Amino acid sequence: MDLFLLKKIIGLLIMPLSLITLLLIVSIVTFKRKPSLSFKCLLSASILLFLSSTGFVSDKVMQPIESSYESYSYSGKKIDYIVILGCGHTTNQAIPATSQLMPCSLQRLVEALRIFKLHPEAQLITSGASFDDNKSNAETVKQAAILLGVPETKILIENFPKDTEEESELIAPRVKGKNVILVTNADHMIRSVNYFEQQGVKVIAAPASNWVKNIESPKNWSYYLPKSHNLTQTTHAWYESIGLFVQWLKK
């Protein structure tokens, strides 16, 4: 089996919702033969689902991951490249490229364009493979950037990397020794910076679209109730935590 696919499968299996589902299945299967085990699994699944879906927990687990890097602000330093890491899209010629992008890709592009306005001297580098699509994520992000006013001559693409590690390996030779801004989602930034530094590239982090906007702001009662959005946030935090652990093991 392809190593990339294997990593994705293992990652999905240990996500909160997968663990909850597994506990519920065990609870159903053991309901008659081992009612005590069935009850424990059901209780564990319920607690895990409740905690993972509350804003209090999802913010607490995500905030340390996102707080390592501040938003990019103009310093006057000349920038050579703005690297936009890939995320995802679905090709559909009936809608514009901006609408074909998954939210994470669009969020990264918006942040990159904000920075490009500050540094029009820079070249954009879009990245990301096609996977099962007929067009790469790098190409789709490029087309979206052109629609939003970036000259085509200012955009370079890397069509083949399938994950962040491959992106750093393929992009590093082009940008080594240059002033490089790295754009990705805030929760993904720590791993991304680590990968580029392992390739000998010192990047300037430009995190996009923080999940946790202001953890100190006043919260009302609904903040402590379960919501699907919070479960998604907890899942992303868990995914990045596992990714950082694996990255640490591989050093």
C-alpha positions in Angstrom: 0.0 0.0 0.0 1.2 3.5 -0.8 2.8 5.1 2.3 0.9 8.4 1.9 -2.4 6.5 1.8 -1.5 4.4 4.8 -0.6 7.5 6.8 -4.0 9.0 5.9 -5.9 5.9 6.9 -4.2 5.5 10.2 -4.8 9.2 10.9 -8.5 8.9 10.2 -8.8 5.9 12.5 -7.5 7.7 15.5 -9.5 10.8 15.1 -12.1 11.6 17.9 -15.2 10.7 15.8 -13.6 7.4 14.7 -12.8 6.5 18.3 -16.4 7.4 19.3 -17.8 5.3 16.5 -15.6 2.3 17.5 -16.7 2.6 21.1 -20.4 2.7 20.1 -19.9 -0.4 17.8 -18.2 -2.3 20.7 -21.1 -1.2 23.0 -23.7 -2.6 20.6 -21.8 -5.9 19.9 -21.3 -6.6 23.7 -24.7 -5.4 24.8 -26.1 -8.9 25.6 -22.9 -10.9 26.4 -21.0 -8.2 28.4 -23.4 -5.5 29.5 -20.9 -4.0 31.9 -18.3 -3.5 29.1 -21.1 -2.3 26.8 -22.1 0.4 29.3 -18.5 1.5 29.8 -18.0 1.9 26.1 -21.3 3.8 25.7 -20.4 6.1 28.6 -16.9 6.7 27.3 -18.2 7.5 23.8 -20.8 9.9 25.2 -18.2 11.7 27.4 -15.7 11.9 24.5 -18.4 13.2 22.1 -19.6 15.8 24.6 -16.2 17.1 25.6 -14.9 17.2 22.0 -17.9 19.2 20.9 -17.8 22.0 23.4 -16.1 25.3 22.7 -14.3 25.3 26.1 -12.4 22.1 25.2 -11.9 22.7 21.5 -10.4 26.2 22.2 -8.2 24.9 25.1 -6.7 22.2 22.9 -6.3 24.4 19.8 -5.1 27.6 21.3 -1.5 26.4 22.2 -1.1 25.0 18.7 -2.1 28.3 17.0 -0.4 30.7 19.4 3.2 29.9 18.4 3.2 32.4 15.5 1.7 35.9 15.3 0.0 37.2 12.2 2.3 38.7 9.6 2.8 42.4 9.7 4.9 44.6 7.3 8.5 45.1 8.4 10.0 46.8 5.4 12.1 43.8 4.5 12.1 42.9 0.8 10.4 39.6 0.2 11.4 37.2 -2.6 8.7 34.5 -2.3 5.3 34.0 -0.7 4.7 30.2 -0.5 1.1 29.1 -0.3 0.8 25.5 0.9 -1.8 23.3 -0.7 -5.0 22.0 0.8 -7.8 21.0 -1.5 -10.3 21.7 -4.2 -12.9 20.1 -6.5 -12.7 21.0 -10.2 -16.0 22.2 -11.7 -15.7 24.4 -14.8 -19.3 25.7 -14.2 -18.0 27.7 -11.2 -15.1 30.0 -10.8 -11.8 28.8 -9.4 -12.3 30.7 -6.2 -15.4 28.6 -5.6 -13.7 25.3 -6.4 -11.3 25.8 -3.5 -11.9 24.1 -0.2 -12.2 26.6 2.7 -8.6 25.9 3.9 -7.1 26.7 0.4 -9.2 29.8 0.1 -8.2 31.0 3.5 -4.5 30.6 2.7 -5.0 32.4 -0.7 -6.7 35.3 1.0 -3.9 35.8 3.5 -1.3 35.4 0.7 -3.0 38.2 -1.3 -3.1 40.4 1.7 0.6 40.0 2.0 1.2 40.4 -1.7 -0.4 43.8 -1.5 2.3 44.7 1.0 5.1 43.0 -1.0 4.3 43.4 -4.8 7.9 42.6 -5.5 7.4 39.0 -4.3 6.7 35.9 -6.4 3.8 33.7 -5.3 4.4 29.9 -5.2 1.3 27.7 -5.1 1.6 24.1 -4.3 -0.4 20.8 -4.1 -1.0 17.7 -6.1 -4.1 16.7 -8.1 -4.8 13.4 -6.3 -8.0 12.0 -7.9 -8.8 15.4 -9.5 -7.9 16.2 -13.1 -6.2 19.4 -12.1 -3.7 20.1 -9.3 -4.4 22.2 -6.3 -1.5 24.4 -7.2 -3.0 25.1 -10.6 -6.5 25.8 -9.1 -5.1 28.2 -6.5 -3.1 29.9 -9.3 -6.2 30.4 -11.4 -8.1 31.7 -8.3 -5.3 34.2 -7.6 -5.4 35.4 -11.3 -9.1 36.0 -10.9 -8.4 38.1 -7.9 -6.0 40.3 -9.7 -2.5 38.7 -9.4 -0.6 38.8 -12.7 0.1 35.3 -14.1 3.8 36.1 -14.4 4.0 36.6 -10.6 2.9 33.0 -9.9 5.0 29.8 -9.9 3.5 26.4 -9.2 4.6 23.1 -7.7 2.1 20.5 -9.0 3.4 17.3 -7.4 3.8 17.4 -3.6 1.1 15.3 -1.8 1.8 16.6 1.7 3.7 19.2 3.7 6.9 17.2 3.9 7.0 16.8 0.1 6.2 20.5 -0.3 9.2 21.5 1.7 11.5 19.1 -0.2 10.4 20.3 -3.6 10.1 24.0 -2.8 13.3 24.4 -0.7 15.9 24.2 -3.6 14.1 27.1 -5.3 13.8 29.4 -2.3 16.9 28.6 -0.2 18.9 31.7 0.8 15.9 34.0 -0.1 13.4 35.9 2.1 10.4 33.6 2.1 7.0 34.1 3.7 5.2 30.8 4.4 1.4 30.9 4.3 -0.8 28.1 5.7 -3.5 27.7 8.3 -2.6 28.7 11.8 -3.1 25.2 13.2 -0.8 23.8 10.5 2.0 26.3 10.9 4.3 24.7 13.5 4.7 21.5 11.5 5.1 23.4 8.2 7.9 25.7 9.6 9.6 22.6 11.0 9.6 20.8 7.7 11.1 23.9 5.8 13.7 24.4 8.5 14.7 20.7 8.2 15.4 21.5 4.5 17.6 24.5 5.4 15.0 27.2 4.7 14.3 29.9 7.3 10.8 31.0 6.6 8.7 33.9 7.9 5.4 32.5 9.2 2.2 34.0 8.1 -0.6 32.0 9.7 -4.1 32.2 8.2 -7.6 31.8 9.6 -7.1 31.0 13.3 -9.8 28.8 14.8 -9.5 30.5 18.1 -10.1 34.2 17.6 -10.0 35.5 21.2 -9.9 32.9 24.0 -10.2 35.7 26.6 -13.3 37.3 25.2 -16.6 37.0 27.2 -18.5 33.8 26.6 -22.2 33.1 26.9 -23.9 29.9 28.0 -24.0 28.4 24.4 -20.2 28.3 24.4 -20.3 25.3 26.7 -22.9 23.4 24.7 -21.9 20.8 22.0 -21.6 22.0 18.4 -20.4 20.2 15.3 -18.1 23.1 14.6 -16.3 22.5 17.9 -15.9 18.8 17.1 -14.3 19.7 13.8 -11.9 22.1 15.6 -11.0 19.5 18.2 -10.3 17.0 15.4 -8.0 19.4 13.7 -6.1 20.0 16.9 -5.8 16.3 17.6 -4.6 15.7 14.0 -1.9 18.4 14.3 -0.8 17.1 17.7 -0.3 13.6 16.3 1.5 15.1 13.3 3.9 17.0 15.6 4.5 13.9 17.6 5.3 11.9 14.5 7.5 14.7 13.2 9.4 14.6 16.5 9.9 10.8 16.3 11.4 11.1 12.8 14.0 13.6 13.8 
